[in-house]
Amino acid sequence: MEILAFGVQADEKPLIERAFAGHHEVRCLDVFLNEDTAPIAAGYEAISTSVNADLGARVLELLAAGGTRMVAQRSTGFNNIDLDVAERLGMTVARVSYYSPYAVAEFAWALAMAVNRRIVRASTRTRDFDFRLDGLMGRDMHGRTAGVLGTGKIGEAFARIAHGFGMRLLGWDVAENPACMELGMRYVPKDQLLADSDLVSLHVPLMPETQHLIDGPALKAMRDDAILVNSSRGGLIDTAALVAELREGRFTGVGLDVYEAEAGLFFLDKSLQAIEDDVLARLVTFPNVLVTSHQAYYTVDAVGQIVDATVQNVLDYTEGRRSKNVLVPRS
């Protein structure tokens, strides 16, 4: 069987081809799955998709009409998939339930330190041979408070790094993580965490209950000089409300690897086009904001694990097995 893989980055392609070798043929495309590209999948029983694929009702119906019966998504998150429609159409859907939490946690810290120590501004200056220090003053992380919203595997990895810096730890989650508590983390209500933290990092999944978890009132609850980092899902933050707070001169820094309207933008070259998203266009103009293009997971270790799990998901489908990665089982 030949697998069609959508949204494959140049760095990913050799990893995917090598992983599928000896099992199934694979055709890699750099285009992302949406209503316009779904017809390409006609005749392919199994496809693989990236995190920014559109797997809403209309796209799933087009895929099913073309003969697709299995979707293997190369990510942990699956908020882009209409699982009810997939089940109605008799399609099997699987995701990657685990990959290196260190990739995302380390990148979240890279964002935090970059905005704290003004690394991007400093680098831009030195390229122009401007070696002044004006406006580059940061703060020690040691002795300050890190608030971790979501203390699963990634949140725990982030907390361990914070502990290494010598920070106090506050946590918020539906369940307490004993490993985080061993580090000295104290679980508190969300509003208290926001009010008491010098650094707030988001590590929760995007669900209806967490949509705009950080909304206008939550942002106002944060310290004026706090640092906010989001390397999870863009929809966790009300970006328009964030822009409004930034216009008031608030926050030492904001590091965002995700954006709530990133589909159709991230992973693509838009450098020669006018950006119609006024919120994003305004967001990137703030000197204390750093936006990256959903790359926190993008290490050879994590991507290798994602690809291996995707291959196994396809093998499980073809051989009639069911694993913990399956969101919609084979009918």
N, C-alpha and C positions, 0 to 999 in steps of 0.2 A: 504494500500500500504506500502511496505517496502522500506526504503531509504537506499542507500549505501553511507557511508561517508568515503572518503579517507583522509589520512594524519592526523588522529586524534591523538593528543598528550594525554598522560596519564591523565594530569590535565583537559583536555577538555572533556574526555569521559563521566564522570558523568553529566556534565552540558548539553551535547547534549542529552543524554538518558533521563534526567529529562525533558528537554524542549519539546521533541517529545512525551513524555508519554501522552496518551489520545488522540493523533492525528494520528500518524503513527508509525509503527515499524521502528527501525533504527538499522543498522548493522555498527559498527565502525571498521575501519581498520587503522593500523598504517602505512601502505605502502602508498606511494604517487602515484598519477595518472600519468602514462606515457604510452608509446606505449607498454611496456611489461606487465603492470598491467591492462590496459584497458579491456582485455577480462573478467576480474573478474566481470565487471559490466553487463555482458550479462543477460538479463531478468529483470534488474532493470529499471523501467520507469524514476525514478528520482535519481540523485546522488548529493552529496555535496563534494566540493573540497576545498583544502587549497591554499594559495597564491602561493606556489611553484609547483602547478600542471602543467603538460604539456597539454594544451588544444589547441594545434596546429591542422592543418588540418587532419593529419593522425590519431591522437587520437580521434578527433571528429567523423571521418568516422567510426572508430572501434566501438565507443560508439553507434552511430546511427544504425550500422549494428546489434548490440546486443539488440536493442530495447529501448535504452535510449532516452528520449524526453525532459528531463529537467535537467539543470545543475544549482545548487545553490552554488555559490562560497562564501566561508566564509572570504571575505576580501573586502576592498574598491577598491583597484587596480585591473585592469583586463587586463593589457598589455600582459598577458600570454594566452589570449583567442583569437582565430581567429573568430571574430564576423561575418565576411562575410560568412565564411564556415558554421558556426552554423545556420545562416539564410537560406542558401541554403539547408541545411539538414532538415530544419523545426524544429530545436531544440530551446526551450526556455532557455534563459540564464538570470540569476539574480545575483546580487551582494549585498553587504551590503553598502549602500551609507553613513551611518553614524554610528560611535561609539565614545566612549569617546575620545575627542581630548587630554585630560589631560594625558592619559596613555603615548602617544607618546611624547608629549611636556615635561613631567616630566623626561622621560627616556633620551631624548636628553640632558637635563640639567645634568642628572646624568653622561652621557658620558663626557660632557664639563668639569664638575668639577673634574671628576676622572683623566682626562689627565692633567688638569691645576694643581691640587694639588698632582699629582703622587701617587694616592691612591693605585693602584695595586702594584707598586714597593714598597711602604711603607709596605703594608700588607705582601708581600712576605718576606721582610727583617725581620719583627718582628716575623714571624713564625720560622725564623732561629735565633731568639734572637739577631738580629743585629738592634740596635736602633739608628744608626747614622742618621743625617739629610742631609748629603752630597747628592746633586743631587735631593733633594725633594722640592726645593723652587718654589712656585707658584706665582700667582699675584692676587691682589684684582680684582673682577669684577666691583665693584662700581666705577663709573666715566669713565669706558671704553665704547667702542662702540660695540653693537651687530648688525650684519647685518642678516636680515631674508629674505631668498629667498623663496617666497611663503607665503602669509599672509592670507590664509584661516583659518578655525577653528583651526587647529593644530598650524599654524604659529602665530595666534593671541594668543593662550594659551602660546606659547613659549615667545612671546613678553611681555606678562603680567608678567611672572616670571622675565624676564630681567629688566623690569621696577621696579619690587620689589627690585632687586639688586641695583637699582640706576644707570642703564646704559643708555647711549644715544642709540636711536633706528634708524636704517636705514632699509628701506624696498624696495623690488622689486617684482612686480607682474604685471599681465596684467590689473588688476583692483585694485584700492586702497580700503582698508578696513577702513571705518570711525572709527571703534572701536580702531584700531591701531593708527590712527591719533590722537585720543583723548589722547592716551598715550604719544604723542609727537613724534611719528614716522615720519620720513621724507622720502618720496619716491624719489629714485635716480636711474640713470642707473646702470645696473649690474656691469660694470667695476669700477664705482665710489664706489659702495658698497663694492666690494672686496678690493679695495685699501685703504678704510678708516676704515674698521672694524677690531677690535681685535678678534672678534668671529664671524664666519659665520656658520649659520645653515640652512640646506636645508629642505624645506617643500612643494615641488612641485610634481605633479604626473609625472610619466614617460610616455612620448609620443614621437613620432618622433622628435618633435620640441625641446624637453628637453633632448634627448639622449646626454650624455656627455656635459651637460650644464656647468659643471666644467671640462674643458679640459686643455691642456697644457698652452695655453696663459692665461686662467682664473686663473690657479694656480700661474703663474708667476706674475699676477697682485696683488696677495695677499701679505700682509706683511710677512716678514720672521718669525716673532714671533707670527703669528696669530694661532688661534685654528679653526679647521674645523670639523664640525659634520654633519653626514648624517644618519638620521633615517627614510628616505622616501623610495627611491628605489636605488639600487646599480648602475643602469645604468646612473644615473645622473652624476657620476664621471668617468672620464677616469682613471682607476686604474693604468694602466701602466705609465701614465704621472705623477700620484701622487707618485708612487714609485721612479721615476726619481728625483722628487723634494726632496723627503725625503732623498735620497742618497746624496743630496747636503747639508744636515743638516738643511733644512728649517722646519719651523712650531714648535710652542711650543707643540702642540698636535693635534692628529687626532683621532676622535671617530667615528667609523663606526658600525652601527647595521645592515647594508645591504652591499651586494657585488654583482657586476654586473654578476658574474658567480656563484652565490650561489646555483642555482638549482642542485640537486644531491649531495650537500654538507651540507647545513644548515638543521637543524632539525634531522640530522643523526649522529651516532657515527662512526667517521672515525679514532679513536685514535689508532687503531692497523693496519692501512693501510698507505701506502705511498701516500702522496698527490701529484698528478700529476700536479696540478695548480701551476706553478712556481711563478706567480705574487702574489697569496695569500700567498704562502709559504714565499716569501720574505717580504711581507707586515707585517706579524705578528712578524717578527724579530726586527722591529724598537722599541726602548724603549719608544718612544713618541707616539706610536700607540696602540689604544685599539679597538679590533674587538669583537663584540658580534653577536649572531646568530639569528638576526631578531626577537628580543624579546620585542621590544619597546611597542607593542600593548598588551603584555601578562600580563594583570591584570585581576583579577576576575570580575571587573566591565566591562571592555571593552570586554572581551571574552563572558561574559554573554549577553551583548547587541548584539554581533555578532551572537551568537547562537539563540537568540530570533528572530532576524531579518531573519535568515536563515529558521527557522521554519515557520515564516510568509510568506516568499517567496514561500515555498513549498505549504502551504495552499492556497495562492493566485493562484498558478498554478492549483491545483486540483479543485478549486472552480471557475475557470475562471475569476479571477480578475487580474487587471494590476496595478502595483504601480510604484513609481519613482525608485525602485530598478531594474526594468526589463531593461536589455540591448538589448535583442532580444525577442520580444513578441511571444506569442503562436500563431502558424499559424492555 
